[in-house]
Amino acid sequence: MDQLNSIVPGKYTLTSPNLKLKISFFILGFLWLLTIFLSCFPGAYKLDISTVTQVLAALFGLGQSIDPIAKVIVLDIRLPRIILAALGGGALAVAGVCLQGTLRNQLADPFTLGISAGAACGASLILVPNISLTYLTLKILPNIAPSTLLTLAAFLGALSATLATLYLGYGQGRFGQNQIILAGIAVATFLGALVALVKALNEESVTSIVFWIMGSFQGKSWTDVPVILFTTISGAIFLITRWRALDLLSLGDAQAQQMGLITVSMSLTKKDNFAKIKDLTIV
Protein backbone atom coordinates (compact mmCIF):
# COMPACT_ATOMS: atom_id res chain seq x y z
CA MET A 1 0.00 0.00 0.00
CA ASP A 2 2.95 2.35 0.50
CA GLN A 3 3.55 2.37 -3.24
CA LEU A 4 -0.05 3.35 -3.91
CA ASN A 5 -0.37 6.25 -1.50
CA SER A 6 0.72 8.78 -4.12
CA ILE A 7 -2.12 8.20 -6.58
CA VAL A 8 -3.93 11.49 -7.01
CA PRO A 9 -5.99 12.84 -9.91
CA GLY A 10 -3.78 13.84 -12.85
CA LYS A 11 -0.56 12.80 -11.22
CA TYR A 12 1.73 9.76 -11.14
CA THR A 13 4.61 8.91 -8.87
CA LEU A 14 7.21 6.57 -10.33
CA THR A 15 8.98 4.32 -7.88
CA SER A 16 12.60 3.31 -8.53
CA PRO A 17 12.83 -0.13 -10.15
CA ASN A 18 14.60 -2.79 -8.14
CA LEU A 19 17.96 -4.23 -9.04
CA LYS A 20 16.49 -7.25 -10.80
CA LEU A 21 14.43 -5.04 -13.09
CA LYS A 22 17.44 -2.84 -13.86
CA ILE A 23 19.53 -5.87 -14.78
CA SER A 24 16.72 -7.19 -17.00
CA PHE A 25 16.46 -3.86 -18.84
CA PHE A 26 20.23 -3.75 -19.27
CA ILE A 27 20.37 -7.28 -20.70
CA LEU A 28 17.43 -6.65 -23.04
CA GLY A 29 18.95 -3.38 -24.22
CA PHE A 30 22.27 -5.08 -24.89
CA LEU A 31 20.57 -7.87 -26.84
CA TRP A 32 18.62 -5.27 -28.82
CA LEU A 33 21.81 -3.46 -29.84
CA LEU A 34 23.50 -6.77 -30.61
CA THR A 35 20.60 -7.76 -32.85
CA ILE A 36 20.88 -4.47 -34.75
CA PHE A 37 24.60 -5.07 -35.24
CA LEU A 38 24.13 -8.66 -36.44
CA SER A 39 21.34 -7.60 -38.79
CA CYS A 40 23.84 -5.55 -40.79
CA PHE A 41 25.47 -8.72 -42.16
CA PRO A 42 22.76 -10.58 -44.16
CA GLY A 43 22.28 -9.47 -47.74
CA ALA A 44 23.30 -10.00 -51.33
CA TYR A 45 26.55 -8.13 -50.74
CA LYS A 46 28.62 -10.06 -48.20
CA LEU A 47 30.32 -8.07 -45.45
CA ASP A 48 32.65 -9.39 -42.78
CA ILE A 49 32.55 -8.36 -39.14
CA SER A 50 35.57 -6.07 -39.36
CA THR A 51 34.09 -4.08 -42.25
CA VAL A 52 30.74 -3.59 -40.51
CA THR A 53 32.49 -2.61 -37.29
CA GLN A 54 34.62 -0.03 -39.10
CA VAL A 55 31.58 1.46 -40.85
CA LEU A 56 29.57 1.75 -37.63
CA ALA A 57 32.58 3.17 -35.81
CA ALA A 58 32.97 5.79 -38.53
CA LEU A 59 29.37 6.80 -37.86
CA PHE A 60 30.54 8.05 -34.44
CA GLY A 61 33.78 9.52 -35.79
CA LEU A 62 35.94 6.66 -34.52
CA GLY A 63 36.78 4.92 -37.79
CA GLN A 64 39.56 5.38 -40.26
CA SER A 65 39.43 4.90 -44.03
CA ILE A 66 36.60 2.56 -44.99
CA ASP A 67 35.27 1.05 -48.18
CA PRO A 68 32.83 3.57 -49.73
CA ILE A 69 30.65 0.77 -51.13
CA ALA A 70 30.39 -0.88 -47.71
CA LYS A 71 29.58 2.49 -46.16
CA VAL A 72 26.66 3.06 -48.54
CA ILE A 73 25.35 -0.47 -48.07
CA VAL A 74 25.47 -0.39 -44.27
CA LEU A 75 24.59 3.23 -43.46
CA ASP A 76 22.26 4.14 -46.32
CA ILE A 77 20.54 0.85 -47.13
CA ARG A 78 20.61 -1.69 -44.32
CA LEU A 79 20.78 0.38 -41.14
CA PRO A 80 17.68 2.57 -41.75
CA ARG A 81 15.64 -0.52 -42.58
CA ILE A 82 16.88 -2.25 -39.44
CA ILE A 83 15.95 0.76 -37.32
CA LEU A 84 12.49 0.88 -38.91
CA ALA A 85 11.97 -2.82 -38.26
CA ALA A 86 13.06 -2.46 -34.63
CA LEU A 87 10.77 0.53 -34.04
CA GLY A 88 7.83 -1.13 -35.77
CA GLY A 89 8.22 -4.29 -33.74
CA GLY A 90 8.60 -2.29 -30.55
CA ALA A 91 5.43 -0.31 -31.30
CA LEU A 92 3.46 -3.52 -31.86
CA ALA A 93 4.83 -4.97 -28.61
CA VAL A 94 3.88 -1.90 -26.59
CA ALA A 95 0.40 -1.82 -28.13
CA GLY A 96 -0.09 -5.52 -27.40
CA VAL A 97 0.97 -5.18 -23.77
CA CYS A 98 -1.31 -2.19 -23.28
CA LEU A 99 -4.32 -3.94 -24.82
CA GLN A 100 -3.74 -7.17 -22.93
CA GLY A 101 -3.36 -5.35 -19.62
CA THR A 102 -6.40 -3.15 -20.13
CA LEU A 103 -8.69 -5.92 -21.39
CA ARG A 104 -7.19 -8.55 -19.08
CA ASN A 105 -7.02 -11.03 -21.94
CA GLN A 106 -3.89 -12.48 -23.51
CA LEU A 107 -5.67 -12.76 -26.86
CA ALA A 108 -5.94 -8.98 -27.16
CA ASP A 109 -3.64 -7.49 -29.76
CA PRO A 110 -3.99 -5.23 -32.83
CA PHE A 111 -4.78 -8.27 -34.96
CA THR A 112 -7.57 -9.87 -32.93
CA LEU A 113 -9.19 -6.49 -32.26
CA GLY A 114 -9.44 -5.73 -35.96
CA ILE A 115 -7.04 -2.78 -35.87
CA SER A 116 -4.55 -4.33 -38.31
CA ALA A 117 -7.38 -5.48 -40.59
CA GLY A 118 -8.75 -1.93 -40.65
CA ALA A 119 -5.35 -0.57 -41.65
CA ALA A 120 -5.08 -3.20 -44.40
CA CYS A 121 -8.55 -2.35 -45.68
CA GLY A 122 -7.82 1.38 -45.77
CA ALA A 123 -4.54 0.83 -47.57
CA SER A 124 -6.13 -1.58 -50.07
CA LEU A 125 -8.67 1.01 -51.16
CA ILE A 126 -5.83 3.41 -51.97
CA LEU A 127 -3.63 0.82 -53.68
CA VAL A 128 -6.38 -0.05 -56.15
CA PRO A 129 -6.14 2.54 -58.96
CA ASN A 130 -9.63 2.14 -60.43
CA ILE A 131 -11.67 2.73 -57.29
CA SER A 132 -13.53 6.05 -57.23
CA LEU A 133 -12.41 6.64 -53.66
CA THR A 134 -8.81 6.79 -54.81
CA TYR A 135 -9.57 9.28 -57.57
CA LEU A 136 -11.69 11.37 -55.22
CA THR A 137 -8.93 11.47 -52.62
CA LEU A 138 -6.27 12.38 -55.17
CA LYS A 139 -8.50 15.12 -56.53
CA ILE A 140 -9.14 16.64 -53.12
CA LEU A 141 -5.56 16.22 -51.91
CA PRO A 142 -3.46 16.46 -55.08
CA ASN A 143 -0.29 17.69 -53.39
CA ILE A 144 0.06 14.80 -50.93
CA ALA A 145 2.73 12.23 -51.72
CA PRO A 146 1.41 8.72 -52.48
CA SER A 147 3.27 7.23 -49.52
CA THR A 148 1.78 9.83 -47.17
CA LEU A 149 -1.69 9.22 -48.58
CA LEU A 150 -1.25 5.49 -48.09
CA THR A 151 -0.17 5.98 -44.48
CA LEU A 152 -3.11 8.30 -43.80
CA ALA A 153 -5.57 5.82 -45.32
CA ALA A 154 -4.17 2.97 -43.22
CA PHE A 155 -4.40 5.09 -40.06
CA LEU A 156 -8.00 6.10 -40.75
CA GLY A 157 -8.88 2.49 -41.50
CA ALA A 158 -7.35 1.33 -38.22
CA LEU A 159 -9.14 4.09 -36.31
CA SER A 160 -12.48 3.24 -37.91
CA ALA A 161 -12.03 -0.45 -37.10
CA THR A 162 -11.23 0.40 -33.47
CA LEU A 163 -14.37 2.51 -33.14
CA ALA A 164 -16.44 -0.26 -34.72
CA THR A 165 -15.00 -2.80 -32.29
CA LEU A 166 -15.78 -0.59 -29.30
CA TYR A 167 -19.29 0.09 -30.56
CA LEU A 168 -20.05 -3.61 -31.03
CA GLY A 169 -18.39 -4.49 -27.71
CA TYR A 170 -20.62 -2.13 -25.74
CA GLY A 171 -23.57 -3.67 -23.95
CA GLN A 172 -25.56 -3.42 -20.73
CA GLY A 173 -24.09 -0.02 -19.95
CA ARG A 174 -20.45 -1.09 -20.05
CA PHE A 175 -17.61 -2.34 -22.20
CA GLY A 176 -17.11 -6.03 -21.54
CA GLN A 177 -13.60 -7.35 -22.03
CA ASN A 178 -14.75 -10.59 -23.66
CA GLN A 179 -17.32 -8.75 -25.75
CA ILE A 180 -14.63 -6.45 -27.13
CA ILE A 181 -12.43 -9.42 -28.04
CA LEU A 182 -15.30 -11.16 -29.85
CA ALA A 183 -16.32 -7.92 -31.55
CA GLY A 184 -12.72 -7.38 -32.68
CA ILE A 185 -12.56 -10.86 -34.19
CA ALA A 186 -15.82 -10.21 -36.03
CA VAL A 187 -14.59 -6.86 -37.35
CA ALA A 188 -11.25 -8.39 -38.39
CA THR A 189 -13.05 -11.21 -40.23
CA PHE A 190 -15.36 -8.80 -42.04
CA LEU A 191 -12.57 -6.44 -43.08
CA GLY A 192 -10.39 -9.38 -44.12
CA ALA A 193 -13.17 -10.58 -46.40
CA LEU A 194 -13.50 -7.05 -47.79
CA VAL A 195 -9.78 -6.96 -48.59
CA ALA A 196 -10.07 -10.35 -50.28
CA LEU A 197 -12.96 -9.00 -52.36
CA VAL A 198 -10.93 -5.97 -53.40
CA LYS A 199 -8.07 -8.24 -54.48
CA ALA A 200 -10.42 -10.52 -56.40
CA LEU A 201 -11.97 -7.62 -58.33
CA ASN A 202 -8.62 -5.98 -59.09
CA GLU A 203 -6.09 -8.63 -60.01
CA GLU A 204 -3.51 -6.08 -61.14
CA SER A 205 -3.32 -4.70 -57.58
CA VAL A 206 -3.03 -8.05 -55.79
CA THR A 207 0.75 -7.93 -55.61
CA SER A 208 0.84 -4.43 -54.13
CA ILE A 209 -1.82 -5.24 -51.55
CA VAL A 210 -0.23 -8.54 -50.51
CA PHE A 211 3.22 -7.02 -50.13
CA TRP A 212 1.81 -4.12 -48.12
CA ILE A 213 -0.06 -6.47 -45.76
CA MET A 214 2.99 -8.72 -45.36
CA GLY A 215 5.13 -5.70 -44.63
CA SER A 216 8.19 -4.65 -46.54
CA PHE A 217 11.04 -2.24 -45.92
CA GLN A 218 12.16 -2.21 -49.51
CA GLY A 219 13.13 1.26 -50.65
CA LYS A 220 13.00 2.71 -47.14
CA SER A 221 15.64 5.24 -46.09
CA TRP A 222 16.49 7.62 -43.26
CA THR A 223 13.72 9.98 -44.39
CA ASP A 224 11.15 7.41 -43.21
CA VAL A 225 12.64 7.01 -39.73
CA PRO A 226 11.49 10.30 -38.07
CA VAL A 227 7.78 9.55 -38.53
CA ILE A 228 7.78 6.15 -36.87
CA LEU A 229 10.39 7.29 -34.35
CA PHE A 230 8.18 10.16 -33.19
CA THR A 231 4.98 8.11 -33.02
CA THR A 232 6.62 5.16 -31.25
CA ILE A 233 8.51 7.18 -28.66
CA SER A 234 5.65 9.57 -27.93
CA GLY A 235 3.21 6.68 -27.53
CA ALA A 236 5.62 4.75 -25.33
CA ILE A 237 6.25 7.78 -23.12
CA PHE A 238 2.52 8.41 -22.81
CA LEU A 239 1.95 4.83 -21.64
CA ILE A 240 5.01 4.72 -19.38
CA THR A 241 3.83 7.79 -17.47
CA ARG A 242 0.55 5.96 -16.88
CA TRP A 243 1.92 2.55 -16.02
CA ARG A 244 0.37 2.57 -12.58
CA ALA A 245 -3.13 3.19 -13.97
CA LEU A 246 -2.67 0.36 -16.48
CA ASP A 247 -1.54 -1.97 -13.71
CA LEU A 248 -4.58 -1.10 -11.64
CA LEU A 249 -6.93 -1.52 -14.60
CA SER A 250 -5.55 -5.03 -15.10
CA LEU A 251 -6.94 -5.90 -11.65
CA GLY A 252 -10.49 -4.98 -12.64
CA ASP A 253 -12.69 -1.91 -12.32
CA ALA A 254 -13.71 -2.58 -8.71
CA GLN A 255 -10.16 -3.15 -7.48
CA ALA A 256 -8.89 -0.15 -9.45
CA GLN A 257 -11.45 2.11 -7.78
CA GLN A 258 -10.53 0.76 -4.36
CA MET A 259 -6.87 1.54 -5.08
CA GLY A 260 -7.71 5.16 -5.89
CA LEU A 261 -8.26 5.04 -9.64
CA ILE A 262 -11.35 6.99 -10.62
CA THR A 263 -13.35 5.71 -13.60
CA VAL A 264 -16.23 7.65 -15.02
CA SER A 265 -18.87 5.72 -16.98
CA MET A 266 -20.89 7.49 -19.62
CA SER A 267 -23.89 6.10 -21.43
CA LEU A 268 -24.23 5.16 -25.10
CA THR A 269 -26.63 7.32 -27.05
CA LYS A 270 -28.32 4.73 -29.25
CA LYS A 271 -30.69 7.31 -30.66
CA ASP A 272 -27.78 8.98 -32.44
CA ASN A 273 -25.91 5.72 -32.99
CA PHE A 274 -22.92 7.48 -31.50
CA ALA A 275 -20.73 5.89 -28.86
CA LYS A 276 -19.81 8.43 -26.23
CA ILE A 277 -16.76 8.03 -24.10
CA LYS A 278 -17.08 5.34 -21.48
CA ASP A 279 -14.75 4.38 -18.70
CA LEU A 280 -12.85 7.67 -19.04
CA THR A 281 -9.86 7.18 -16.77
CA ILE A 282 -8.82 10.06 -14.54
CA VAL A 283 -5.84 9.67 -12.27
C-alpha positions in Angstrom: 0.0 0.0 0.0 2.9 2.3 0.5 3.5 2.4 -3.2 0.0 3.3 -3.9 -0.4 6.2 -1.5 0.7 8.8 -4.1 -2.1 8.2 -6.6 -3.9 11.5 -7.0 -6.0 12.8 -9.9 -3.8 13.8 -12.9 -0.6 12.8 -11.2 1.7 9.8 -11.1 4.6 8.9 -8.9 7.2 6.6 -10.3 9.0 4.3 -7.9 12.6 3.3 -8.5 12.8 -0.1 -10.1 14.6 -2.8 -8.1 18.0 -4.2 -9.0 16.5 -7.2 -10.8 14.4 -5.0 -13.1 17.4 -2.8 -13.9 19.5 -5.9 -14.8 16.7 -7.2 -17.0 16.5 -3.9 -18.8 20.2 -3.7 -19.3 20.4 -7.3 -20.7 17.4 -6.7 -23.0 18.9 -3.4 -24.2 22.3 -5.1 -24.9 20.6 -7.9 -26.8 18.6 -5.3 -28.8 21.8 -3.5 -29.8 23.5 -6.8 -30.6 20.6 -7.8 -32.8 20.9 -4.5 -34.7 24.6 -5.1 -35.2 24.1 -8.7 -36.4 21.3 -7.6 -38.8 23.8 -5.6 -40.8 25.5 -8.7 -42.2 22.8 -10.6 -44.2 22.3 -9.5 -47.7 23.3 -10.0 -51.3 26.6 -8.1 -50.7 28.6 -10.1 -48.2 30.3 -8.1 -45.4 32.6 -9.4 -42.8 32.6 -8.4 -39.1 35.6 -6.1 -39.4 34.1 -4.1 -42.3 30.7 -3.6 -40.5 32.5 -2.6 -37.3 34.6 0.0 -39.1 31.6 1.5 -40.9 29.6 1.7 -37.6 32.6 3.2 -35.8 33.0 5.8 -38.5 29.4 6.8 -37.9 30.5 8.0 -34.4 33.8 9.5 -35.8 35.9 6.7 -34.5 36.8 4.9 -37.8 39.6 5.4 -40.3 39.4 4.9 -44.0 36.6 2.6 -45.0 35.3 1.1 -48.2 32.8 3.6 -49.7 30.7 0.8 -51.1 30.4 -0.9 -47.7 29.6 2.5 -46.2 26.7 3.1 -48.5 25.3 -0.5 -48.1 25.5 -0.4 -44.3 24.6 3.2 -43.5 22.3 4.1 -46.3 20.5 0.9 -47.1 20.6 -1.7 -44.3 20.8 0.4 -41.1 17.7 2.6 -41.8 15.6 -0.5 -42.6 16.9 -2.3 -39.4 15.9 0.8 -37.3 12.5 0.9 -38.9 12.0 -2.8 -38.3 13.1 -2.5 -34.6 10.8 0.5 -34.0 7.8 -1.1 -35.8 8.2 -4.3 -33.7 8.6 -2.3 -30.6 5.4 -0.3 -31.3 3.5 -3.5 -31.9 4.8 -5.0 -28.6 3.9 -1.9 -26.6 0.4 -1.8 -28.1 -0.1 -5.5 -27.4 1.0 -5.2 -23.8 -1.3 -2.2 -23.3 -4.3 -3.9 -24.8 -3.7 -7.2 -22.9 -3.4 -5.3 -19.6 -6.4 -3.1 -20.1 -8.7 -5.9 -21.4 -7.2 -8.6 -19.1 -7.0 -11.0 -21.9 -3.9 -12.5 -23.5 -5.7 -12.8 -26.9 -5.9 -9.0 -27.2 -3.6 -7.5 -29.8 -4.0 -5.2 -32.8 -4.8 -8.3 -35.0 -7.6 -9.9 -32.9 -9.2 -6.5 -32.3 -9.4 -5.7 -36.0 -7.0 -2.8 -35.9 -4.6 -4.3 -38.3 -7.4 -5.5 -40.6 -8.7 -1.9 -40.7 -5.3 -0.6 -41.6 -5.1 -3.2 -44.4 -8.5 -2.4 -45.7 -7.8 1.4 -45.8 -4.5 0.8 -47.6 -6.1 -1.6 -50.1 -8.7 1.0 -51.2 -5.8 3.4 -52.0 -3.6 0.8 -53.7 -6.4 0.0 -56.2 -6.1 2.5 -59.0 -9.6 2.1 -60.4 -11.7 2.7 -57.3 -13.5 6.0 -57.2 -12.4 6.6 -53.7 -8.8 6.8 -54.8 -9.6 9.3 -57.6 -11.7 11.4 -55.2 -8.9 11.5 -52.6 -6.3 12.4 -55.2 -8.5 15.1 -56.5 -9.1 16.6 -53.1 -5.6 16.2 -51.9 -3.5 16.5 -55.1 -0.3 17.7 -53.4 0.1 14.8 -50.9 2.7 12.2 -51.7 1.4 8.7 -52.5 3.3 7.2 -49.5 1.8 9.8 -47.2 -1.7 9.2 -48.6 -1.3 5.5 -48.1 -0.2 6.0 -44.5 -3.1 8.3 -43.8 -5.6 5.8 -45.3 -4.2 3.0 -43.2 -4.4 5.1 -40.1 -8.0 6.1 -40.7 -8.9 2.5 -41.5 -7.4 1.3 -38.2 -9.1 4.1 -36.3 -12.5 3.2 -37.9 -12.0 -0.5 -37.1 -11.2 0.4 -33.5 -14.4 2.5 -33.1 -16.4 -0.3 -34.7 -15.0 -2.8 -32.3 -15.8 -0.6 -29.3 -19.3 0.1 -30.6 -20.0 -3.6 -31.0 -18.4 -4.5 -27.7 -20.6 -2.1 -25.7 -23.6 -3.7 -23.9 -25.6 -3.4 -20.7 -24.1 0.0 -19.9 -20.4 -1.1 -20.1 -17.6 -2.3 -22.2 -17.1 -6.0 -21.5 -13.6 -7.4 -22.0 -14.7 -10.6 -23.7 -17.3 -8.8 -25.8 -14.6 -6.5 -27.1 -12.4 -9.4 -28.0 -15.3 -11.2 -29.8 -16.3 -7.9 -31.5 -12.7 -7.4 -32.7 -12.6 -10.9 -34.2 -15.8 -10.2 -36.0 -14.6 -6.9 -37.3 -11.3 -8.4 -38.4 -13.0 -11.2 -40.2 -15.4 -8.8 -42.0 -12.6 -6.4 -43.1 -10.4 -9.4 -44.1 -13.2 -10.6 -46.4 -13.5 -7.1 -47.8 -9.8 -7.0 -48.6 -10.1 -10.3 -50.3 -13.0 -9.0 -52.4 -10.9 -6.0 -53.4 -8.1 -8.2 -54.5 -10.4 -10.5 -56.4 -12.0 -7.6 -58.3 -8.6 -6.0 -59.1 -6.1 -8.6 -60.0 -3.5 -6.1 -61.1 -3.3 -4.7 -57.6 -3.0 -8.0 -55.8 0.8 -7.9 -55.6 0.8 -4.4 -54.1 -1.8 -5.2 -51.6 -0.2 -8.5 -50.5 3.2 -7.0 -50.1 1.8 -4.1 -48.1 -0.1 -6.5 -45.8 3.0 -8.7 -45.4 5.1 -5.7 -44.6 8.2 -4.7 -46.5 11.0 -2.2 -45.9 12.2 -2.2 -49.5 13.1 1.3 -50.6 13.0 2.7 -47.1 15.6 5.2 -46.1 16.5 7.6 -43.3 13.7 10.0 -44.4 11.2 7.4 -43.2 12.6 7.0 -39.7 11.5 10.3 -38.1 7.8 9.6 -38.5 7.8 6.1 -36.9 10.4 7.3 -34.3 8.2 10.2 -33.2 5.0 8.1 -33.0 6.6 5.2 -31.3 8.5 7.2 -28.7 5.6 9.6 -27.9 3.2 6.7 -27.5 5.6 4.7 -25.3 6.3 7.8 -23.1 2.5 8.4 -22.8 2.0 4.8 -21.6 5.0 4.7 -19.4 3.8 7.8 -17.5 0.5 6.0 -16.9 1.9 2.6 -16.0 0.4 2.6 -12.6 -3.1 3.2 -14.0 -2.7 0.4 -16.5 -1.5 -2.0 -13.7 -4.6 -1.1 -11.6 -6.9 -1.5 -14.6 -5.5 -5.0 -15.1 -6.9 -5.9 -11.7 -10.5 -5.0 -12.6 -12.7 -1.9 -12.3 -13.7 -2.6 -8.7 -10.2 -3.1 -7.5 -8.9 -0.1 -9.5 -11.4 2.1 -7.8 -10.5 0.8 -4.4 -6.9 1.5 -5.1 -7.7 5.2 -5.9 -8.3 5.0 -9.6 -11.4 7.0 -10.6 -13.3 5.7 -13.6 -16.2 7.7 -15.0 -18.9 5.7 -17.0 -20.9 7.5 -19.6 -23.9 6.1 -21.4 -24.2 5.2 -25.1 -26.6 7.3 -27.1 -28.3 4.7 -29.3 -30.7 7.3 -30.7 -27.8 9.0 -32.4 -25.9 5.7 -33.0 -22.9 7.5 -31.5 -20.7 5.9 -28.9 -19.8 8.4 -26.2 -16.8 8.0 -24.1 -17.1 5.3 -21.5 -14.8 4.4 -18.7 -12.8 7.7 -19.0 -9.9 7.2 -16.8 -8.8 10.1 -14.5 -5.8 9.7 -12.3 
